[in-house]
Amino acid sequence: MVASHKALPASEARPDHGERPKSRRWKNPDPAAVAARTAELVKISRHKDRHRQIERLAPHLVKFLTITILPWEKRPANYEVEALAFRSPELARTVRPTLAAIAREPEKYLPQGPEEPNKHHRNRITELRSRAQVEDRLVYRVLAAEAAQRGVFLPEFNARGRARKRLADEYPERFLELVREEEDLQAEKNEAERHKRATVRRADRTPS
């Protein structure tokens, strides 16, 4: 028999009128809070030796990366502040080598718990390495955008990106044809996403 929601603790009781709790989504944080956290992390990582910079910043960055693995609804209220701080131009040049160190030796930064099963630990290691690689691509784009403001193009992120650029230079007509195809596919995808969000909003407003 399913228990009535009246028997549940107040924190677990279902909302009245069958309303669904709203999913957590990105919220633009207070710029002052982001600036303060960025300054704090810059101060923490500041050292004349690059290896010491990585050593100082790594624990904070690993903590942030483990948060990015969580579903949105489980991420803490200060998630956006942390994200924008680590992705800030002021910190990006220290974050990138730190991410590389974490991806290279994730076991060093995420040790196995005393009673943690080996499989669970391996999964956590795989997730941490993957998130470090994803974050590195994001931070690289922050640096690329900063360079673009000075009229400078950074090289493509990896060998595949550089190869794509060479193909675009050597076969511009085919490249533009593919770009148009991808733009059409992206437009269709965006329209499907808008339709999906509209359906969810209507469902949220409709009492069960």
MARROVEX-780468 format. One record per residue: x, y, z of N, C-alpha, C, O in turn. Coordinates in steps of 0.2 Angstrom, whole numbers. Layout:
NODE    npx    npy    npz   capx   capy   capz    cpx    cpy    cpz    opx    opy    opz
NODE      X      Y      Z      X      Y      Z      X      Y      Z      X      Y      Z
...
//
This chain:
NODE    npx    npy    npz   capx   capy   capz    cpx    cpy    cpz    opx    opy    opz
NODE      4     -6      0      0      0      0      4      6      0      9      7      4
NODE      3     11     -4      7     17     -5      5     22      1     -1     23      2
NODE     10     24      4      8     29     10      6     35      7      8     38      2
NODE      1     39     11     -1     45      9      5     50     10      9     49     15
NODE      5     56      6     10     61      7     10     64     14     14     67     16
NODE      4     64     17      3     67     24      8     63     29     10     66     34
NODE     10     57     28     14     53     32     21     55     31     26     53     35
NODE     23     58     26     30     60     24     32     66     28     28     70     30
NODE     39     66     29     41     73     32     40     78     28     39     78     22
NODE     39     84     31     37     90     27     42     91     21     40     94     15
NODE     48     90     21     53     91     16     52     86     10     54     88      5
NODE     48     81     11     47     76      6     40     75      4     39     72     -1
NODE     36     79      7     29     79      5     28     82     -2     31     87     -4
NODE     23     79     -6     22     82    -12     18     88    -12     15     90     -7
NODE     20     93    -17     16     99    -17      9     98    -18      6     93    -21
NODE      5    103    -16     -2    103    -16     -4    104    -23      0    106    -28
NODE    -10    101    -25    -13    102    -32     -9     98    -37    -10     99    -43
NODE     -5     93    -35     -2     89    -40      4     93    -43      6     91    -49
NODE      6     99    -41     11    103    -45     18     99    -45     20     96    -40
NODE     21     99    -50     28     96    -51     33    101    -48     33    107    -50
NODE     38     99    -45     44    103    -43     48    105    -49     49    101    -54
NODE     49    111    -50     53    114    -56     60    111    -56     63    111    -51
NODE     62    109    -62     69    107    -62     74    112    -62     73    118    -63
NODE     80    111    -59     85    116    -58     88    117    -65     90    112    -68
NODE     89    123    -66     93    125    -73     98    131    -71     98    133    -66
NODE    102    132    -76    107    137    -75    103    144    -74     98    146    -77
NODE    106    147    -68    104    154    -66    110    159    -66    115    157    -63
NODE    110    164    -70    115    169    -70    117    171    -63    112    174    -60
NODE    123    170    -60    124    172    -53    126    180    -53    126    183    -58
NODE    126    182    -47    128    189    -45    135    190    -48    140    187    -45
NODE    136    195    -52    143    196    -55    148    198    -49    154    196    -49
NODE    146    201    -44    150    202    -38    153    196    -35    158    195    -32
NODE    148    191    -34    150    185    -31    155    181    -35    160    178    -33
NODE    154    181    -42    159    178    -46    166    181    -46    171    178    -46
NODE    166    188    -46    172    191    -45    176    190    -39    182    189    -39
NODE    172    189    -33    175    188    -27    178    181    -27    183    180    -24
NODE    174    176    -30    176    169    -30    182    168    -34    187    165    -33
NODE    182    172    -40    188    172    -45    194    174    -41    200    171    -42
NODE    194    180    -38    199    183    -34    202    178    -29    208    178    -28
NODE    197    175    -26    199    170    -20    203    164    -23    209    162    -21
NODE    201    161    -29    204    156    -32    211    158    -35    216    154    -35
NODE    211    164    -38    218    167    -40    223    167    -35    229    165    -36
NODE    221    170    -29    225    170    -23    227    163    -21    233    163    -19
NODE    223    159    -21    225    152    -18    230    149    -23    235    146    -20
NODE    229    150    -29    234    146    -34    240    150    -36    245    148    -39
NODE    240    157    -33    246    161    -35    253    158    -32    253    157    -26
NODE    257    157    -36    264    154    -34    269    155    -41    266    154    -46
NODE    275    157    -40    279    158    -45    281    151    -49    283    151    -55
NODE    280    145    -45    281    139    -48    275    136    -51    270    136    -47
NODE    275    134    -58    268    132    -61    266    125    -57    260    124    -56
NODE    270    121    -55    268    115    -52    265    116    -45    260    112    -44
NODE    267    121    -42    264    123    -35    257    126    -37    253    125    -33
NODE    257    130    -42    250    132    -44    245    127    -45    239    127    -42
NODE    247    122    -49    243    116    -50    241    112    -44    235    111    -42
NODE    246    111    -39    245    108    -33    240    112    -29    236    108    -25
NODE    240    118    -29    236    122    -24    229    122    -27    224    122    -23
NODE    228    123    -34    221    124    -37    218    117    -38    212    117    -37
NODE    221    112    -38    218    105    -40    213    103    -35    208    101    -38
NODE    214    103    -29    208    101    -25    202    105    -26    196    102    -25
NODE    202    111    -27    196    115    -28    193    113    -35    187    113    -35
NODE    197    112    -40    195    111    -46    192    104    -47    187    103    -50
NODE    195     99    -43    192     92    -43    185     92    -40    181     89    -42
NODE    184     96    -34    178     97    -31    173     99    -36    167     97    -36
NODE    175    104    -40    170    107    -45    168    102    -50    162    101    -52
NODE    173     98    -52    172     93    -58    167     88    -55    163     86    -59
NODE    168     86    -49    163     81    -46    156     83    -46    152     79    -46
NODE    156     90    -45    149     93    -45    146     93    -52    140     92    -52
NODE    150     94    -57    147     94    -64    145     87    -66    141     87    -71
NODE    147     82    -63    144     75    -64    137     74    -62    134     70    -64
NODE    135     78    -56    129     77    -53    123     79    -58    124     84    -62
NODE    117     76    -57    112     79    -61    110     86    -58    112     88    -53
NODE    107     90    -63    106     98    -61    103     99    -55    105    103    -51
NODE     98     95    -53     94     96    -47     98     95    -41     96     97    -35
NODE    104     91    -41    108     90    -35    114     94    -35    118     94    -30
NODE    115     99    -40    120    103    -39    119    109    -34    113    111    -34
NODE    124    111    -30    123    116    -25    121    123    -28    122    124    -34
NODE    118    127    -24    116    134    -26    122    138    -29    120    143    -33
NODE    128    137    -27    133    141    -29    137    138    -35    142    140    -37
NODE    134    133    -38    137    130    -44    139    135    -50    144    135    -52
NODE    134    139    -51    135    144    -57    141    149    -55    145    151    -59
NODE    142    151    -49    147    155    -47    154    152    -48    159    154    -50
NODE    154    145    -45    160    141    -46    162    140    -54    168    141    -56
NODE    157    139    -58    158    138    -65    161    144    -68    166    143    -72
NODE    158    150    -67    160    156    -70    167    158    -68    171    161    -71
NODE    169    156    -61    175    158    -58    181    154    -62    186    157    -64
NODE    180    147    -62    185    143    -65    185    144    -73    191    143    -76
NODE    180    147    -76    180    148    -83    182    156    -85    181    158    -90
NODE    184    159    -80    186    166    -81    192    167    -84    197    163    -83
NODE    193    173    -88    200    174    -91    205    174    -86    211    173    -87
NODE    204    177    -80    209    178    -75    212    171    -73    218    171    -70
NODE    208    166    -73    210    160    -70    212    154    -75    215    149    -74
NODE    209    156    -81    210    150    -87    216    148    -88    217    142    -89
NODE    222    152    -88    228    150    -89    231    145    -84    236    141    -85
NODE    228    145    -78    230    141    -73    226    135    -73    228    129    -71
NODE    220    136    -74    215    130    -74    217    125    -80    216    119    -78
NODE    219    127    -86    220    122    -91    226    117    -89    225    111    -90
NODE    232    119    -87    237    114    -85    235    110    -79    237    104    -78
NODE    230    113    -75    228    109    -69    223    104    -72    223     98    -69
NODE    219    105    -76    214    100    -79    218     95    -83    217     89    -82
NODE    224     97    -86    228     92    -90    231     87    -84    231     81    -86
NODE    233     90    -79    236     85    -74    231     81    -71    232     75    -69
NODE    225     83    -70    219     79    -67    218     73    -72    217     68    -70
NODE    217     75    -78    215     70    -83    221     65    -84    220     59    -86
NODE    227     67    -83    233     63    -84    233     58    -78    235     52    -79
NODE    232     60    -72    233     56    -66    227     57    -62    227     59    -56
NODE    221     55    -64    215     56    -60    215     52    -53    212     54    -48
NODE    218     46    -53    219     43    -47    222     46    -41    221     46    -35
NODE    227     51    -43    231     55    -38    226     60    -35    227     61    -29
NODE    221     62    -39    217     67    -36    210     65    -33    206     69    -30
NODE    209     59    -35    202     56    -32    204     49    -30    203     44    -33
NODE    207     48    -24    209     42    -21    203     37    -19    198     40    -18
NODE    205     31    -19    199     26    -18    198     26    -10    202     26     -6
NODE    191     26     -8    189     26     -1    191     19      2    192     14     -2
NODE    192     19      8    194     13     12    189      7     10    192      1     10
NODE    183      8     10    178      2      8    175      3      2    170      0      0
NODE    178      7     -3    174      8     -9    176      2    -14    182      1    -15
NODE    171     -1    -17    172     -6    -22    177     -4    -28    176      2    -30
NODE    181     -8    -30    185     -6    -36    181     -4    -42    184      1    -45
NODE    176     -7    -44    172     -5    -49    169      2    -49    169      6    -53
NODE    167      4    -43    164     10    -41    170     16    -42    168     21    -45
NODE    175     14    -39    181     19    -40    183     20    -47    185     25    -49
NODE    183     14    -51    185     15    -58    180     19    -62    182     23    -66
NODE    174     19    -60    169     23    -63    170     30    -62    169     35    -66
NODE    171     31    -55    172     38    -53    178     41    -57    178     47    -59
NODE    184     37    -57    190     40    -61    188     41    -68    190     46    -71
NODE    185     37    -71    183     38    -78    179     44    -79    180     48    -84
NODE    174     45    -75    170     51    -75    174     58    -74    173     63    -77
NODE    178     57    -69    183     63    -68    187     65    -74    187     71    -75
NODE    190     60    -77    194     61    -82    190     64    -88    192     69    -91
NODE    184     62    -89    180     64    -95    178     71    -93    178     75    -98
NODE    176     73    -87    174     80    -85    180     85    -86    179     90    -88
NODE    186     82    -84    191     87    -85    193     88    -92    194     94    -94
NODE    192     83    -97    193     85   -104    187     89   -107    189     94   -111
NODE    181     88   -104    176     93   -107    177    100   -104    176    105   -108
NODE    179    101    -98    180    107    -95    186    111    -99    186    117   -100
NODE    191    107   -101    197    109   -104    195    113   -111    197    118   -113
NODE    190    109   -114    188    112   -121    184    119   -119    185    124   -123
NODE    180    119   -114    177    125   -112    181    131   -111    181    137   -113
NODE    186    129   -106    191    135   -104    195    137   -110    197    143   -111
NODE    197    132   -115    201    134   -121    197    139   -125    200    144   -127
NODE    190    138   -125    186    143   -129    186    150   -126    185    155   -129
NODE    187    150   -119    187    156   -115    193    160   -117    193    166   -119
NODE    199    157   -118    205    160   -120    205    162   -127    208    167   -129
NODE    202    158   -131    201    159   -138    197    166   -139    199    170   -144
NODE    192    166   -136    188    172   -136    191    178   -134    191    184   -137
NODE    195    178   -128    199    183   -126    205    185   -131    206    191   -132
NODE    208    180   -134    213    182   -140    209    185   -146    212    190   -149
NODE    203    183   -147    200    186   -153    198    193   -152    198    197   -157
NODE    197    195   -146    196    202   -144    202    207   -146    201    213   -147
NODE    208    203   -146    214    207   -148    216    206   -155    221    208   -157
NODE    211    203   -159    213    202   -166    217    196   -167    221    196   -172
NODE    218    191   -162    222    185   -163    218    179   -163    213    178   -159
NODE    220    174   -168    217    168   -168    221    163   -164    227    162   -166
NODE    218    159   -160    222    154   -157    222    148   -161    217    147   -165
NODE    227    143   -161    226    137   -166    220    133   -164    218    134   -158
NODE    218    129   -168    213    124   -166    214    120   -160    220    119   -159
NODE    209    118   -157    210    115   -150    214    108   -151    218    107   -147
NODE    213    104   -156    217     98   -157    218     97   -164    217    101   -169
NODE    221     91   -166    223     89   -172    217     89   -177    218     91   -183
NODE    212     86   -175    206     85   -179    203     92   -181    202     93   -187
NODE    203     97   -176    201    104   -178    206    107   -183    203    110   -188
NODE    212    106   -182    217    109   -187    216    106   -194    217    109   -199
NODE    215     99   -194    213     96   -200    207     99   -204    207     99   -210
NODE    202    100   -200    196    103   -203    197    110   -206    195    111   -211
NODE    201    113   -203    203    120   -205    207    119   -212    205    123   -217
NODE    211    115   -212    215    113   -219    210    111   -224    211    114   -230
NODE    205    107   -223    201    105   -228    196    111   -230    195    111   -236
NODE    194    115   -225    190    121   -227    194    126   -232    192    128   -237
NODE    201    126   -231    205    130   -235    206    127   -242    206    131   -247
NODE    207    121   -242    208    117   -248    202    116   -253    202    116   -259
NODE    196    115   -249    190    113   -253    184    118   -250    180    115   -247
NODE    185    124   -251    180    129   -248    173    128   -251    168    129   -247
NODE    172    126   -257    165    125   -259    161    119   -256    156    120   -253
NODE    165    114   -255    162    108   -251    161    110   -244    156    107   -241
NODE    166    113   -241    165    115   -234    159    119   -233    156    118   -228
NODE    158    124   -237    152    129   -236    146    124   -237    141    126   -234
NODE    146    120   -242    140    115   -243    138    111   -236    133    111   -234
NODE    144    109   -233    143    105   -227    141    110   -221    136    108   -217
NODE    143    116   -221    141    121   -216    134    122   -217    130    122   -212
NODE    131    123   -223    124    124   -224    120    118   -222    115    119   -218
NODE    122    112   -223    119    106   -221    118    106   -213    113    104   -210
NODE    124    107   -210    124    107   -203    120    112   -200    117    111   -195
NODE    119    118   -203    115    123   -200    108    121   -201    104    123   -196
NODE    106    118   -206     99    116   -207     97    110   -202     92    111   -199
NODE    102    106   -201    101    101   -195    100    104   -188     96    102   -184
NODE    105    109   -187    104    112   -181     98    116   -180     95    116   -174
NODE     95    119   -185     89    123   -185     83    118   -183     79    119   -179
NODE     84    112   -186     78    107   -185     79    105   -177     74    104   -174
NODE     85    104   -175     86    101   -168     84    107   -163     80    105   -158
NODE     85    113   -165     83    118   -160     76    119   -160     73    120   -155
NODE     72    118   -166     65    118   -166     62    112   -162     57    113   -158
NODE     65    107   -162     63    101   -158     64    102   -151     59    100   -147
NODE     69    105   -149     70    107   -142     65    112   -140     63    111   -134
NODE     64    117   -144     59    122   -142     52    119   -141     48    120   -136
NODE     50    114   -145     44    111   -144     44    107   -138     39    107   -135
NODE     49    103   -137     50     99   -131     49    103   -124     45    101   -120
NODE     52    109   -124     52    114   -118     45    116   -117     43    117   -112
NODE     42    118   -123     35    121   -123     30    115   -120     26    117   -116
NODE     31    109   -122     27    103   -120     28    103   -112     23    101   -108
NODE     34    103   -110     36    102   -103     32    108    -99     30    107    -93
NODE     33    114   -101     30    120    -98     22    119    -97     19    120    -92
NODE     19    117   -103     12    116   -102     10    110    -97      5    111    -94
NODE     14    105    -97     13     99    -92     14    102    -85     10    100    -81
NODE     19    106    -84     20    109    -77     14    113    -75     13    114    -69
NODE     11    117    -80      5    121    -78     -1    117    -77     -6    120    -74
NODE     -2    111    -80     -8    107    -79     -8    103    -73     -4     99    -72
NODE    -13    104    -69    -14    100    -62    -14     93    -64    -18     91    -69
NODE    -11     89    -60    -12     81    -61    -19     79    -59    -20     73    -60
//
